[in-house]
């Protein structure tokens, strides 16, 4: 029987590119042997200020920073903690 070890993986992105963050998380999940225990996140209240470079003409709002944390378990023998 392998030894289980909990670890965290933190993903960060911006609210205006949710599909990119989703793709990054899903790619990581597909490439690992991780068993997800919990996923939680945070959306910053506001990232930056409105100016001509990020005006309402381009976006209806200023995108906020996002963070997703994945708590996962590795059961692979190579992740066995030291004795």
C-alpha positions in Angstrom: 0.0 0.0 0.0 1.4 3.4 -1.0 1.7 6.4 1.4 -0.7 9.3 0.8 0.7 12.8 0.9 -1.4 16.0 0.7 0.0 18.8 -1.4 -1.3 22.1 -2.8 -1.1 23.5 -6.3 -1.9 27.2 -6.8 -3.1 28.7 -10.0 -3.5 32.4 -10.7 -5.2 34.3 -13.5 -7.4 37.2 -14.3 -11.2 37.4 -14.3 -11.2 38.4 -18.0 -9.5 35.2 -19.0 -11.5 32.5 -17.1 -11.3 30.1 -20.0 -7.4 30.3 -19.9 -7.3 29.5 -16.2 -9.8 26.7 -16.7 -7.7 25.2 -19.5 -4.5 25.5 -17.3 -6.2 23.7 -14.4 -7.7 21.0 -16.6 -4.4 20.3 -18.4 -2.6 20.0 -15.1 -5.3 17.6 -13.8 -5.1 15.5 -17.0 -1.2 15.3 -16.8 -0.9 14.3 -13.1 -1.9 11.3 -11.0 -3.4 13.6 -8.4 -6.6 12.8 -6.5 -8.3 16.1 -5.8 -9.4 16.5 -2.3 -10.7 20.1 -2.4 -10.7 23.2 -4.7 -11.2 26.7 -3.4 -10.4 30.2 -4.7 -10.4 33.9 -4.3 -11.3 36.8 -6.5 -9.6 40.1 -5.7 -12.0 43.0 -5.2 -10.3 45.1 -8.0 -7.1 44.9 -9.9 -5.7 48.3 -11.0 -7.5 51.5 -11.9 -9.5 52.6 -14.9 -7.5 54.6 -17.4 -7.4 55.2 -21.2 -5.4 52.0 -21.8 -8.1 49.9 -20.1 -11.1 52.0 -20.8 -14.8 51.0 -20.9 -14.4 50.9 -24.7 -12.3 47.8 -24.4 -13.7 46.1 -21.2 -16.9 46.9 -19.3 -14.9 46.5 -16.0 -11.3 46.2 -14.8 -10.5 42.5 -14.5 -9.7 41.2 -11.0 -7.0 38.8 -10.1 -8.1 35.3 -9.4 -6.5 32.5 -7.4 -7.5 28.8 -7.3 -6.0 26.4 -4.8 -6.2 22.7 -5.4 -5.6 20.4 -2.4 -4.6 17.0 -3.8 -3.3 13.7 -2.7 -0.4 11.9 -4.4 -0.4 8.1 -3.8 2.6 7.4 -6.2 5.5 5.6 -4.4 7.9 8.3 -5.6 6.1 10.8 -3.4 6.7 8.7 -0.3 7.8 10.9 2.6 11.3 10.2 4.1 11.5 7.6 6.9 
